[in-house]
Amino acid sequence: MVELSETGRKFPRSARLAGRSNFLRLVRGRDSRRISGRNLAFFIAETDTNTQFGISISRRVGGAVRRNRLKRIIREFLRNNRQLWPVKKMILFSIKNKVENESDLISEIGVFLRDLNE
């Protein structure tokens, strides 16, 4: 059996945005900005620590199985595209409505991260 515990393959715990206060800081904070896309909204704020990502998905998107699948897809994309990560930012991906095509969602995130780095 192959171990997947290589450092390059893991999505580190330090890269996860945790805690209600951090999520509220991004959504309601004066120092954050919001960028709306077709499938999701991005909330961005500067931070002194490493880059952190959070994922928020509304129940309107679907049941728990669907929401968890979308979270796994987003985390997998972030894990495999570490070169797109911006430096010292907190980013919240917020999905409010149903996502028809998962590949459109991933391409939207990729375009957003590329634009953020420029």
C-alpha positions as a Markdown table, in Angstrom:
| # | Residue | x | y | z |
|---|---|---|---|---|
| 1 | Met | 0.0 | 0.0 | 0.0 |
| 2 | Val | 1.3 | 3.5 | -0.9 |
| 3 | Glu | 1.5 | 6.1 | 1.7 |
| 4 | Leu | 0.2 | 9.6 | 0.8 |
| 5 | Ser | 2.0 | 11.3 | 3.7 |
| 6 | Glu | 4.5 | 13.1 | 1.5 |
| 7 | Thr | 4.9 | 16.7 | 2.4 |
| 8 | Gly | 4.0 | 17.9 | -1.1 |
| 9 | Arg | 0.8 | 16.0 | -1.2 |
| 10 | Lys | -0.8 | 17.1 | 2.0 |
| 11 | Phe | -3.0 | 20.1 | 2.5 |
| 12 | Pro | -1.4 | 21.4 | 5.7 |
| 13 | Arg | -3.5 | 22.2 | 8.7 |
| 14 | Ser | -1.7 | 25.6 | 8.9 |
| 15 | Ala | -3.2 | 26.5 | 5.5 |
| 16 | Arg | -6.8 | 26.0 | 6.8 |
| 17 | Leu | -8.8 | 28.9 | 7.9 |
| 18 | Ala | -10.5 | 27.9 | 11.2 |
| 19 | Gly | -12.7 | 29.5 | 13.7 |
| 20 | Arg | -15.8 | 31.6 | 13.4 |
| 21 | Ser | -14.0 | 34.8 | 14.2 |
| 22 | Asn | -11.7 | 34.4 | 11.1 |
| 23 | Phe | -14.7 | 33.7 | 8.8 |
| 24 | Leu | -16.6 | 36.7 | 10.2 |
| 25 | Arg | -13.5 | 38.9 | 9.8 |
| 26 | Leu | -13.4 | 38.0 | 6.1 |
| 27 | Val | -17.1 | 38.4 | 5.5 |
| 28 | Arg | -17.8 | 41.5 | 7.6 |
| 29 | Gly | -14.4 | 43.1 | 8.0 |
| 30 | Arg | -13.4 | 46.5 | 6.7 |
| 31 | Asp | -10.0 | 45.3 | 5.7 |
| 32 | Ser | -11.4 | 42.5 | 3.5 |
| 33 | Arg | -12.7 | 42.7 | -0.1 |
| 34 | Arg | -15.2 | 40.6 | -1.9 |
| 35 | Ile | -15.0 | 39.4 | -5.5 |
| 36 | Ser | -18.1 | 37.7 | -7.0 |
| 37 | Gly | -17.9 | 35.1 | -9.6 |
| 38 | Arg | -20.4 | 33.0 | -11.5 |
| 39 | Asn | -20.4 | 30.1 | -9.1 |
| 40 | Leu | -18.9 | 31.5 | -5.9 |
| 41 | Ala | -17.7 | 34.6 | -4.0 |
| 42 | Phe | -14.2 | 35.2 | -2.8 |
| 43 | Phe | -13.4 | 37.1 | 0.3 |
| 44 | Ile | -9.8 | 38.2 | 0.7 |
| 45 | Ala | -7.8 | 39.9 | 3.5 |
| 46 | Glu | -4.1 | 40.4 | 4.3 |
| 47 | Thr | -2.6 | 38.4 | 7.2 |
| 48 | Asp | 0.8 | 38.3 | 8.9 |
| 49 | Thr | 1.0 | 34.5 | 8.9 |
| 50 | Asn | 1.0 | 32.0 | 6.1 |
| 51 | Thr | -1.8 | 31.9 | 3.4 |
| 52 | Gln | -5.0 | 30.3 | 4.7 |
| 53 | Phe | -8.0 | 29.1 | 2.9 |
| 54 | Gly | -11.6 | 28.6 | 4.1 |
| 55 | Ile | -14.6 | 27.0 | 2.4 |
| 56 | Ser | -18.2 | 27.9 | 3.1 |
| 57 | Ile | -21.0 | 26.2 | 1.3 |
| 58 | Ser | -24.7 | 26.9 | 1.8 |
| 59 | Arg | -27.3 | 24.2 | 2.3 |
| 60 | Arg | -29.0 | 25.5 | -0.8 |
| 61 | Val | -26.2 | 23.9 | -2.8 |
| 62 | Gly | -27.4 | 20.4 | -1.8 |
| 63 | Gly | -27.2 | 17.8 | 0.8 |
| 64 | Ala | -24.2 | 17.0 | 3.0 |
| 65 | Val | -22.8 | 14.5 | 0.4 |
| 66 | Arg | -22.8 | 17.2 | -2.3 |
| 67 | Arg | -21.4 | 19.9 | -0.1 |
| 68 | Asn | -18.6 | 17.6 | 1.2 |
| 69 | Arg | -17.8 | 16.6 | -2.4 |
| 70 | Leu | -17.4 | 20.2 | -3.4 |
| 71 | Lys | -15.1 | 20.9 | -0.5 |
| 72 | Arg | -12.9 | 17.9 | -1.3 |
| 73 | Ile | -12.7 | 19.0 | -5.0 |
| 74 | Ile | -11.6 | 22.6 | -3.9 |
| 75 | Arg | -9.1 | 21.3 | -1.4 |
| 76 | Glu | -7.7 | 18.8 | -4.0 |
| 77 | Phe | -7.3 | 21.7 | -6.5 |
| 78 | Leu | -5.5 | 23.8 | -3.9 |
| 79 | Arg | -3.2 | 20.9 | -2.9 |
| 80 | Asn | -2.2 | 20.2 | -6.5 |
| 81 | Asn | -1.7 | 23.8 | -7.5 |
| 82 | Arg | 0.4 | 25.2 | -4.7 |
| 83 | Gln | 2.3 | 27.4 | -7.1 |
| 84 | Leu | -0.9 | 29.5 | -7.5 |
| 85 | Trp | -1.2 | 30.3 | -3.7 |
| 86 | Pro | -0.8 | 34.0 | -3.0 |
| 87 | Val | 1.5 | 35.1 | -0.2 |
| 88 | Lys | 0.2 | 36.1 | 3.3 |
| 89 | Lys | -3.5 | 36.2 | 2.4 |
| 90 | Met | -6.7 | 34.8 | 4.0 |
| 91 | Ile | -9.1 | 33.6 | 1.4 |
| 92 | Leu | -12.7 | 32.4 | 1.8 |
| 93 | Phe | -14.5 | 30.5 | -0.9 |
| 94 | Ser | -18.2 | 30.9 | -0.4 |
| 95 | Ile | -20.7 | 29.0 | -2.5 |
| 96 | Lys | -24.4 | 30.1 | -2.1 |
| 97 | Asn | -26.2 | 28.5 | -5.1 |
| 98 | Lys | -26.2 | 25.2 | -6.9 |
| 99 | Val | -23.1 | 24.4 | -8.9 |
| 100 | Glu | -24.1 | 22.8 | -12.2 |
| 101 | Asn | -20.6 | 21.9 | -13.5 |
| 102 | Glu | -17.7 | 21.1 | -11.1 |
| 103 | Ser | -15.1 | 21.8 | -13.8 |
| 104 | Asp | -16.4 | 25.4 | -14.2 |
| 105 | Leu | -16.0 | 25.9 | -10.5 |
| 106 | Ile | -12.4 | 24.7 | -10.6 |
| 107 | Ser | -11.6 | 26.8 | -13.6 |
| 108 | Glu | -13.1 | 29.9 | -11.9 |
| 109 | Ile | -10.9 | 29.3 | -8.8 |
| 110 | Gly | -7.8 | 28.9 | -11.0 |
| 111 | Val | -8.5 | 32.1 | -12.9 |
| 112 | Phe | -9.1 | 33.9 | -9.6 |
| 113 | Leu | -5.9 | 32.7 | -8.0 |
| 114 | Arg | -3.9 | 33.6 | -11.2 |
| 115 | Asp | -5.4 | 37.1 | -11.2 |
| 116 | Leu | -4.7 | 37.5 | -7.5 |
| 117 | Asn | -1.0 | 36.7 | -8.0 |
| 118 | Glu | -0.5 | 39.3 | -10.8 |
